């Protein structure tokens, strides 16, 4: 059994969104309730969270944007993305959690981790937040990983929405490979198969857009065949997973038809493609509470094998 870290913090519940907003604190409480009652939490290594370092943040985000996040006052960054009194604090801790997980892998304390964080991150671009996201947790962690010695970083994103922010951060970079499966066309409108990177990063972005109604079979082919081959060719030193469970058939915000077993097969394929290297998951989407909690439990079961 692998030693798996679990990172969560009460500050993540302090990112308050307006009534009815799908990205609510209940997402985390549902996860914690599920893994607590299942007994799974006892099999995980709890790791304290610390906020992301400013240098790691500036490696991805513009200084002016970080200053905007620090401005007091509740407000919307866009029609979907709300900032409350402690949202910035939660966002810095969310990015920091993924960095801490990588530090723990580097120290040999764990080999895999799951970061149950909010707000999510993969839509946050260098100069703006959007799509419920303030700081790009996976992107900040990728630069942190390189700073501590993991030169080649794989980021795999199975959220139903394309991670436009993560793609933008590394589009011209050949040291970070971004692999995404997502419903297309769907929010945010990016992620066409033709988007493969630019300059020296050409060929280091791989998008697999899926039509409405795609399900387990399409995902199985994407991860067992394409992802496995791309990972073998890239030879990463670590893997960061943007784990979005809104791909599930039960989710209200999208229209893929992935089952519980499909989620299990995706995670298992990612684990199998990354033997012997650190693998750190960070929570992205997933808005049907019972489905979200169940799918995080499935992911943890696979990480523990």
N, C-alpha and C positions, 0 to 999 in steps of 0.2 A: 504494500500500500504506500502510495506517495504521501509525503508530508505537504499538506495544502494549507496555505495561509488564508485567513478570512479577515477582511478589513471593513469596518463600518464604524460610524461615530454618531453620537446624538446630534451633532451640529448639522448633519444632513437633513434632519427633520425640521430645522429652523429655516430652511428655504421655503418660504410660504408663498403659495400661489393662490389666486382668487378662487372663490367657491365654484365648483364645477370644472376647474381646470384638470385635464387628465394627468398632468405631471404633479401629483400631490404627495405629501408625506406618507399617505396610506400605502403607497407602493413599497416603501421600505418596511413598514410595520407588517405588511402581509408576508414579506419574505422572511423576516425575523421570526414571526409566529410559526411559519411552516417549518423552518429548519430547526427551530427550538423544540417543537412538539414531536418532530420526527426523530429526535436524538442525534441528528447529524452534526449539530453545533459542537458536540463533545468530541467529535473526530477531527475537528479543524483546529489550526493553530491561530489563536487570536493575536493580532498585531496592532499596536497603537498607531493611530493616524497623526501625521503632522502636516501642516500646510506646505504647498509647493514653494520652493525657493524662487526668489525673484529672477535669478539668472535663468532658471529653467522656463519660467513663464515668458521671459523676453526672448528666449530662443525660438518661440512660436508666435507670440502675440506682440502687436505694436504697443509701444509705450503709451501713446495717446489713448488707445482703447483700454488699457489697464487702468489709466487714470480716470476714464469715464466710469468704469465699474466701481471705483472707489468713491465716486460722488454720492453724498447721502441723498436719501429720499426714495420712496417707492415709485416705480414707473415701469412702463413697458419699453423694451428695446425694439420690439416689433410686435405685430398683433398677437403673437403666440408666446412671447418670451418676457417674463415678468421678473423684476428685481424687488425683493422685499428688504427689510432692515438688515438681515443677516445672510442674504443670498451670496454676497461676495465672499464672506467668511466660509460658507459652505462650499462654494465653487473652488476656492483655493485648497480647502481640505480634500475635496474630491480628486483634484489633480495630484495633490500630494500623496494620497493613498496609493495610487498606482506607482508613483516613484518609490515610496517606502516598500511596496511589495517587491519591486525590482532590487532594491538594496538588500532585502532579506534573502532573495534568491542568490545574489552575488556573495553574500556572507555564508551561504550554505545552510541557512536555517530552514528553508523550505525549497521546494522545487517548482511549485505551482501556487497560484493564488486566485482568489475571487474578491473583487472590490465592489461591495454593495454600496454604491455612492449615488448621490444626486446633488445638484443637477447633472444631467447627462452632458455629453461633450461633443459628439462627432460632427455636429452642424456648425460649431463655432469656428469662424474663419479668423485669420490673423488680426483683422481690424474690426470685426463685428461679431456679436452674438446673434443667434437666430435659432428657430426651431426648438425652443425650450433650453438651449445650451448657452452657457456663458464662457467657460474656459474649455478648451479642447483637451480633455483628460488624456486620451490616447496619444495625441501628438506631443504634449508636454512630456509625457512619460517616455516617449521614443527618444527625444533629445536627451533626457536624463539618462536613459539607458546607454546612450553613446558616451555620455560624459563619464560614466562609471566603468566603461570598458567593453560594452556590447556594441561592436562596430556596425554590424549589419542587423537591422531590425525589420521583422515582418509584422505588419498590422493587418489583421483579418477582421472584417466587419460583416456580421450577418444580420444586422438590423434591417427591417423592411424598407427603411428610408436610406437613400444614399448618403454617405458621410462626406458631403461636399467640403466641409472644413478640413478634415483630415487629408483628403485628396489635395486640396489647395496648398496645404503646408509642405507637401513633399513632391509636388508635381514635376519639379526639375531636379530631383535628388535621386541618385543611384544607390544610396546607402540605406534607404527605407523603402520597402516594397509594400504598396497598399493594394489589398485584394478585397473586393466587395461584391456580395450578392444582394440584390434589392429589387423591389417592385418598380417597374418602369413602363410608361411614364407615370411618375408619382412625385410627391414632394421630396426634394426641393427642385426637381427637374433636371438635375445633373446625373451623371453616371452612365452615359451611353457607352456601348462597347468600343466605340472609336476613341474614347478618352484613354490614352495609353501612356501619358507623360509627355514631357518636352525636354529638349536639350539633352544633357547627359542622363536625365531621368526617363527618357523615352524607353518604354518597355518595362518600367518598374511600377506601373499602375495597371491593374487588371480589373475591369468591371464586367460583371455578368448580370445584365439586366434581365429580369424575369417578368413575364406577362401576368396580369391579374388571373388568379386561379391556379398558378403554378404551385406545386406542392412537394411532397417528399421525393418523388422520382427525380425531379429537376435538381433539387438540392443535393441529392445523393450523387448525381453525376458531377455537379460542380465541385463538391468537396472531395469525394473519393478519387476523382480523376484529375480535374484541372488544378485544384488547389494543391494536391499532393505533388503533381509534376512541377508546378511553379515554385513550390517551397524547396523541392530537391534541387532545382536549378539555381535558386538564389542562395541557398545555404546560410540561413540566418543564424545569428548568435542568440537571439531570443525572439519570442513571439508575444505580441500584445493583441488581445481579442476584444473588439468592441461588440459586446454581447447584448444585442437588442432582441427582445422576445415578442415584439409586435409583428414578427413574421408568422406567428402562430394563427391557426384558423380561428381561434376564439377572440382575437384582438379586435377592438372596435375601430381602429384608425387605419386599417389597411385591408388588403384583399388577397393575400396569399393563403394557401391551404395547407400549411405545414402542421403536422400532428406532433404529439408528445414524442413519439418514436422518431419522427423526423428531426426534432431538436436533438435527441440523443445521438442520432447518427452524424449530425453536423459536428457536435462537440467531439465525438469519438474520432471522426476523421481528422479534425484539427490536431488532437492529441497524438494520433498515430503518425501524422506528417511531421511532427516536431519532437522526435525522440531525443532525449539527452540535453535539451535546452530549456531554459526557464520559459514558462507559459503563464501569463497574467491576464485575467479577464477583468474588464471594467464594465459595469452595468450601463447600458444605453436605454433603449425604449422597452415598452411592454406595459400595456395600460388596462388589461383585464386582470384584476388583482389575483384571483385564484389561479389563473393560468400562469401569470408571471411568477408567482411563488413556486408553483409546481415545476416550472421549467428551470428556475434557478436551482431547485433541488436536484433535478436531473443532471444539470451541468456539474454540480458539486460531486454527485455520485461518480460521474465519468472522470473528473479530475483526481478523485481519490484512488482510482484503480491503479 
